[in-house]
Amino acid sequence: MCLAIPGRVVEIRNDENGVRMARANFGGIVKQVCLEYTPEAEVGNYVLVHVGFALGIVDEKEAEQTYQALKNMDQLGELDDPQPAPDRVTSNGSSP
């Protein structure tokens, strides 16, 4: 099953290729998210994220209800997958 998980946008920037990226908070876990499909997203918005892409904006109440439902179904495991921090990636794309 493919799920979109709500996260709160805490920072927006363009990466080195000009792609609009964000740091999004998912219940205390912060991940990098691509905002190219949601150009209207702003800091403080909740976005639904699937495989690293924000697909839409939802209000805070809907985000909380969705997150809680996913938590109750034990469907938040993908948030635990380790991701190298952007500042720890070497020029060849590997982690130190």
MORA-V226731 format. One record per residue. N is the residue number from 0. D_CENTER is the distance of its C-alpha to the mean C-alpha in whole Angstrom. Layout:
{{N	D_CENTER} {N	D_CENTER}}
//
This chain:
{{0	18} {1	15} {2	13} {3	10} {4	8} {5	8} {6	6} {7	8} {8	8} {9	10} {10	11} {11	11} {12	13} {13	15} {14	15} {15	18} {16	19} {17	18} {18	15} {19	12} {20	9} {21	7} {22	6} {23	5} {24	7} {25	7} {26	11} {27	12} {28	9} {29	7} {30	5} {31	5} {32	4} {33	8} {34	9} {35	12} {36	13} {37	12} {38	14} {39	15} {40	12} {41	13} {42	12} {43	13} {44	11} {45	10} {46	8} {47	8} {48	6} {49	8} {50	8} {51	6} {52	7} {53	7} {54	10} {55	11} {56	12} {57	13} {58	15} {59	15} {60	18} {61	16} {62	13} {63	15} {64	17} {65	15} {66	13} {67	16} {68	18} {69	15} {70	16} {71	20} {72	20} {73	18} {74	15} {75	13} {76	14} {77	11} {78	9} {79	13} {80	13} {81	14} {82	12} {83	14} {84	14} {85	14} {86	17} {87	19} {88	19} {89	22} {90	23} {91	24} {92	20} {93	21} {94	21} {95	24}}
//
